[in-house]
Amino acid sequence: MMKKQYFSRLSANIFCYLLVLNGYSGKAFQVSQRLFSDTAVSTPTRMLVVGGSVAAGVQNGGLYREAQLTAYPNLLASQMGISLKQPLFDTAHSNGSGYKTLIRDNGPTFRYSQVTNHLAYIRDSKDSTLIKYNGSVDNLALPYFNPRSAWKDFDYYASLNLPSTESQDFIPFFKRLLPDAEANNGHTNYLSYLRSQTTPDFLVFDVGMDGHLRSALVGGDPAQLPAPEEGERGEKSEFAYVRDAAKKGSRGVLVNIPDVMDLPYFKLYTLEKLRQLCPECKLAVKADCGPVREANAADVLLPGEKIEKLFSGNSQQEVLSEREVLSIDQNCDETRGYRQVNWYNEYYVNYIADQNNIALLDLYRLYKKINAGGYTTDDGVFVDPAFPDGNFYSDDAIHPTSFGQAVIANECIKAINACYGLKIPLLTTASYLKK
């Protein structure tokens, strides 16, 4: 049965590729794929997306309609001829959660303006409630979603003492997807909501990066990192769903985690730049794992009020607390957990993909290649990681631009083609460059 399904889908995609070469639309690709599938012609092929900010389409520090449309799973689905139902913000509220744009004045600090019109928040809501999305959803990726939050109910977050380092920023986006009747007495956590979904024909699974990122953003909180669990690797909470879906016949692609310390955000402010601007300025560090000491060149200075005061000339002496710096010295390295992410990728993500015959998108290697300035797209565009004037990172210095999403989508297609012997055509990435 497995061989029959494999060859029928392979034939479908070769046929579809020929249709594309002859000028037929993605709809023809979709229809032909159904004709060659083992399922009934009346049953559409369904893609399901599980993930965090990148898969949701976060760009420029927010989620909005234009960014959702260029999220890499949506671009992938289009190339595969699958209609992916996304929880798009409507045109009246197209700016969604709002986003920020960098003020390019060549000043010593990075300043932003915030887009605040056409937002999707319910007016005067105290908990940043977003207007409900009505309709079924295939892209279940949530901005700022940490897999360690997957099994926690809303009541858990309501009981936390605030402020808490545990991110709750994903909750308004999750509640937006839930029907009113289920918001408080049904699917009160993401895992139960996910398990209620019909098993997809194709699964995109991209979780983990937001946990690493959140941990770094708050000064190295290890409680945010995906935690190793006892028992078989396939039993790890965020991968159990992948294993079960594969047993039921789902194909798909698993996405591993890049090294978040390579992101431009963590290099916006450095001690070297400060000394060039203000040789007499003094900067000290009080990390969680050591005494107060003078800052060194290896420390990762997190953007914030104290750093910006120094760089703008409004202060000449500051002491950074544990949430304002990632300390790196001979006694303490608060970035070690992120530097070891490749172990997590190899031990968990890559292993689960291999054991379940699922394609692997190696985002770790892709980002390393891009950040080293060594990547050019198949249609000849150099992928520039420079910030703020490159083409890969958006204005938040963390999430990819629409062009960056197209680059990721193409690498996803290559991984799928290699794993399943398909010939899904690549995107023309140049068409996604900012005009």
C-alpha positions, 0 to 999 in steps of 0.5 A, spaced: 500 500 500 505 504 501 509 503 494 502 504 491 501 510 494 508 513 493 508 511 486 501 514 485 503 521 488 509 521 484 506 520 477 501 525 479 506 530 481 510 529 475 504 530 471 503 536 474 510 539 473 509 538 466 502 542 466 506 547 470 511 548 464 506 548 459 503 554 463 497 551 466 495 554 473 496 551 480 489 549 480 490 544 474 496 542 479 491 541 485 486 537 480 491 532 477 494 531 484 487 529 486 486 524 480 492 520 481 491 520 489 488 514 492 483 518 496 476 519 493 476 525 487 471 528 492 476 529 498 481 535 497 488 534 499 489 537 506 495 541 509 496 542 516 501 547 519 503 546 526 508 552 528 510 558 531 512 565 528 515 564 522 510 559 519 505 564 521 508 569 517 510 574 523 514 580 520 516 587 522 515 585 529 507 583 528 502 579 524 498 582 519 494 580 512 500 582 507 505 578 511 500 572 512 499 571 505 507 570 504 508 566 510 512 560 507 507 554 508 502 558 504 507 559 498 509 552 499 501 550 499 500 554 492 506 551 489 503 544 491 496 546 488 493 545 495 488 550 498 491 552 505 486 555 509 489 561 513 486 565 519 487 571 515 485 578 517 480 581 513 481 587 509 478 592 514 483 590 520 488 588 515 494 590 520 492 585 525 496 586 531 500 592 528 507 592 526 513 596 526 517 600 521 525 602 522 526 609 522 532 610 517 535 616 520 542 613 520 542 615 528 546 611 533 540 607 536 535 603 532 528 607 533 521 605 530 514 607 528 508 603 530 503 602 525 496 602 529 491 603 524 486 598 521 488 593 527 484 587 529 484 588 537 477 589 540 476 596 542 478 597 550 479 590 551 484 589 557 487 583 555 489 585 547 483 580 545 483 579 537 477 579 533 474 572 532 476 568 526 470 565 523 471 559 519 476 552 519 483 553 519 489 549 516 495 554 518 495 553 526 501 556 527 501 561 532 506 567 533 510 567 539 508 560 540 513 555 545 512 548 545 512 548 552 506 551 552 502 546 548 499 542 554 498 548 559 490 551 559 488 558 560 487 557 567 494 556 568 496 563 565 491 566 569 494 564 575 501 566 574 504 572 578 505 578 573 510 580 570 512 573 568 518 571 564 513 565 561 511 568 554 503 569 554 503 573 547 501 567 543 494 566 547 490 572 543 492 569 537 490 562 539 483 564 542 482 568 535 481 561 532 477 558 537 469 558 537 466 561 542 463 555 545 470 552 546 474 558 548 473 556 556 470 549 556 473 545 550 480 546 547 483 550 553 490 548 550 493 548 544 495 540 544 487 538 545 485 543 539 491 540 535 488 533 536 481 534 534 483 536 527 482 531 522 489 527 520 492 531 514 495 528 508 501 533 509 503 536 515 508 542 516 511 541 523 515 547 525 516 548 533 521 550 537 525 556 535 520 561 539 522 558 545 529 559 544 528 566 542 524 568 548 529 565 552 534 569 549 530 575 549 529 575 557 536 574 558 537 567 558 531 564 562 532 556 561 525 555 563 523 557 556 528 552 552 525 545 549 526 541 555 529 534 554 524 528 557 525 521 559 523 516 555 523 514 547 525 520 543 518 519 539 514 520 546 517 527 547 511 532 547 511 536 541 513 530 537 508 525 539 503 528 534 508 527 528 509 520 530 501 519 530 500 523 524 505 519 520 502 512 523 495 514 520 499 516 513 501 523 513 506 525 509 510 532 511 516 536 512 519 537 519 523 544 520 529 544 525 531 550 529 536 555 527 541 558 532 538 564 534 544 568 536 546 569 529 540 573 528 541 581 527 537 583 533 543 580 538 548 584 534 544 591 534 548 594 540 556 591 541 561 594 546 565 595 540 560 600 537 559 603 544 567 605 545 567 608 538 561 612 540 563 614 547 570 612 549 569 614 556 562 611 557 562 605 562 558 599 562 557 594 567 554 587 567 550 584 573 548 577 570 544 571 574 551 567 574 556 572 577 558 578 581 558 585 578 563 586 573 565 590 567 562 588 560 566 585 555 566 584 548 563 577 548 557 580 552 550 580 548 547 587 549 540 586 549 536 592 546 533 596 551 532 603 555 539 603 558 543 601 552 539 606 548 541 611 553 548 610 552 548 610 545 544 616 544 549 620 549 544 621 554 548 617 559 555 615 561 555 609 566 550 604 566 549 597 570 545 592 566 541 587 570 540 579 568 534 581 563 538 586 559 544 582 557 547 575 556 553 574 560 559 571 557 565 570 560 570 564 563 565 563 569 558 564 565 556 563 558 548 564 558 548 563 550 551 556 551 543 553 551 543 556 544 549 554 541 548 547 543 541 547 539 544 543 533 544 537 538 537 538 540 536 538 532 540 532 531 537 528 537 530 530 536 528 533 530 532 530 525 531 523 528 523 524 528 523 526 521 528 520 519 524 515 523 517 517 520 519 518 513 518 525 513 522 530 509 527 535 513 527 542 512 534 544 515 533 551 517 539 551 522 544 550 516 540 554 511 541 560 516 548 559 517 549 559 510 545 565 509 548 569 515 555 567 512 553 571 506 554 564 502 547 563 499 544 565 492 537 563 490 536 558 484 533 564 480 540 568 481 538 573 487 544 574 493 540 573 499 543 579 504 543 578 511 545 585 513 541 589 517 537 593 516 539 594 509 539 587 507 533 583 504 532 577 508 531 580 515 525 584 516 525 591 520 524 587 527 531 584 526 529 577 527 523 574 522 524 574 515 521 578 509 517 576 504 523 575 500 526 571 506 519 567 506 520 565 499 527 563 500 525 558 506 519 556 502 524 553 496 528 550 501 522 546 503 520 544 496 527 542 495 527 537 501 520 535 500 522 533 492 528 529 495 524 525 500 518 523 496 521 523 489 517 529 487 518 535 482 514 541 485 516 547 481 520 552 485 518 559 486 521 565 483 524 569 489 525 575 485 518 577 485 518 577 492 523 582 493 521 589 496 520 594 491 
